[in-house]
Each structure stands twice: as structure tokens, then as C-alpha cells.
Amino acid sequence: MEIPENFASLPVVDFFYAALERCRLDQFLVESRPELSRSRLQSLVRCGAVLVNGAPAKISCQLKTGDRISLRIPAPIPLSMQAQCLPLEIVFEDPFLLVVNKAAGMVVHPAAGNPDGTLVNALLYHCHDLAGIGGVQRPGIVHRLDRDTSGLLVVAKDDATHQGLAEQFKAHSIVREYRALVYGRLLPLRGFFASAIGRHPRQRQKMAVVSRGGKAARTNFKVLHYYPEADCSWLSLRLETGRTHQIRVHLSEAGFPLVGDQTYCRKGVKKKSCLAPAGALLTAFSRQALHAGRLGFCHPQTGAYLEFKSPPPADLETLLQALGDLGAKTENRSGLSFQA
């Protein structure tokens, strides 16, 4: 990436690092500017577009409390991504934004190994012209869902709306509620997880609960139902922060990994469930059982509060129904019933 001729005249965005624990510069930037890809941010650091306390910094720079991070973002790079006519479930749309219900298995934006067939490709076909802040290669995308997580996403159609939504995400004022099926039984039936999350010290593609250099994270949970025959719980989860893989990491660390999570489900945790009568049903579910079912935010242009809900998709509903049917058969045999 080359420094543009008008580099010195580009607007500067300043951040101040307030955490007590040290943190790598690139990790901080990814969390602070989620609309920019990690590779894009790393390129900006390398070309001198990111300063720490007024001086150029390296990607591996360790930030400390009180550091000032200054970021210059060059004009958008023309998109090279292809518009594709792909299935797209639109829940809401107006001239400024749209809310989509992403299917499980669909990647949000192109990346290595997924050059096309993504939500962004579908959005480019539907909208033709989307927001592209700071050279972002994720037009209109303000937040993300993992490939195998289904549910609601808001997409901006212009720069002002994009910025307004990004500010709400940064302020943690967006309402994000998920449904999840996990291994194990959570007691008490309501609570929260508040462990800091950072990059895994050895497996850099994963996130983990860390004691140093992590970001504060809080996930509230409520048990909606317990399936004793499967030793699984159906949860409602609400994010107060939005760290990468936050729900998956918090649940795994607490010993209640998501059913179907091939990355964060530690060996042995699901042994009891898989030996139960429902074992075949659970092991056959091939993706993490996580659905973004509720999304609420203030419209950046009108100020109106908007809220949307989405029921779990067919594969997850089918699994829940099968677990419920199995429990009903057991109740009939034993004369007992259980409701969380």
C-alpha cells in the first residue's frame, strides 16, 4: 500500500487507550474500527498512517494506559468484488440502511478461501452502491456474524449512516440478543460472564479468555429450557460488548460450549451429552447452534428506535423439536417432567 499524495491533509481520528493491561496496536485497532479488515489496518500501520503518541508505530507495538493513537484513513479503494445474485432475506429496508437475516454457512465478506459467494457479493447485487469508508473492502458492513452463525445484521447504504451505526456499536448501545444450544446445565438460571477476551497466545486464529492484554467483555445469559435427556440448555444471551467470538469463548471457558462448535468445544466436555439418548442428534448438528435473533438500534438519520426479531432457522428448530420429542417420550415412560 502506497502513501497517497494528499496524505498530510487527510482527517485524523484520535483514540486514547484507557485499559490497564497492555495490548498490541493491531488488536486495539481491530476492536476500535470493526468496519476495517485486519489486513487493511495492518497496511495502514506499515505505511505510517497510524501514530502512537505522535510517532510512527509497529504493528506489534504494546499500548499502555494513556497512549494516544492517531489514525489517517485514505480515500476508498475501488471495489474489485463481484456483485452476485444470491439468496438474500431482507427483513427491513429504507434509503439509508437494510437489515438482513443471514443464513448459516454464508460468509459475511470475501477473504482468503472465500473470494465470492458472500453476503457482501449479494449486497452489491441488491444495492449496487454501498458505503465504503476508508478503503474498506466490506461495503456497508458495520458488524459481523461468523460463517456458521445465523441471524440479523444491519447494513449501511451511505457513509453517514455507516458512521452513525459504527458509533452506536462502539458505545455498546446496540441491542444484540442471541439464542444458543449448549452442552450442560447452567445454574443459576440467570447470570453473566465477564472475563476479558484476547487473541489466543498460541493459536492466533482463535480468541481466548486472557489475564493480560485482553478487552473487557460481558455476556448476560438466561436459561430458557433444559433438556435433561440430552444434558443441554437452550439459552438467551445478550451482548453488552462485541468482541470477536465473544459468546463462543465465554461459554466454552465456563464449561458450556455451543453444540456443533468445532473450534471452541473442548474434548470431553460433551461426553455426557453424546452418551445420552440424544447423542446422535447432537453429533449430527454440523454447525455452532447460535442464532442472532434480536437486533435493536437508533436509526442514524431519523433518530427512531428500530427493533427486529428473527426465529431460529429450520435446522435449529428441527433439533430443538427432536430434543423436545425425546424428552416427552421419556416423561411418558417415567411419569416425570422437567421445565427449567
Buried (B, 14 or more C-beta within 10 A) or exposed (E): BEBBEEEEEBEEEEBEBEBEBBBBBBBBBBBBBBBBBBEBBBBBBEBEBBBBEEEEBEBEBBBBEEBEBBBBBBEBEEBEBEBBEBEBEEBBBEEBBBBBBBBBEBBBBBBEEBEEBBBBBBBBBBBEEBBBBBBBBBBBBBBBBBBBBBBBBBBBBBBEBBBBBBEBBBEEEBBBBBBBBBBBBBEEBEBEBEBBBBBBEEEEEBBBBBEEBBBEBBBBBBBEBBBBBBBBBBBBBBBBBBBBBBBBBBBBBBEBBBBBBEBBBEEEBBEBBBEBEBBEBBEEBEBBBBBBBBBBBBBBBEEEEBEBEBEBBEBBEEBBEBBBEBBEEBBEEEEEEEEB
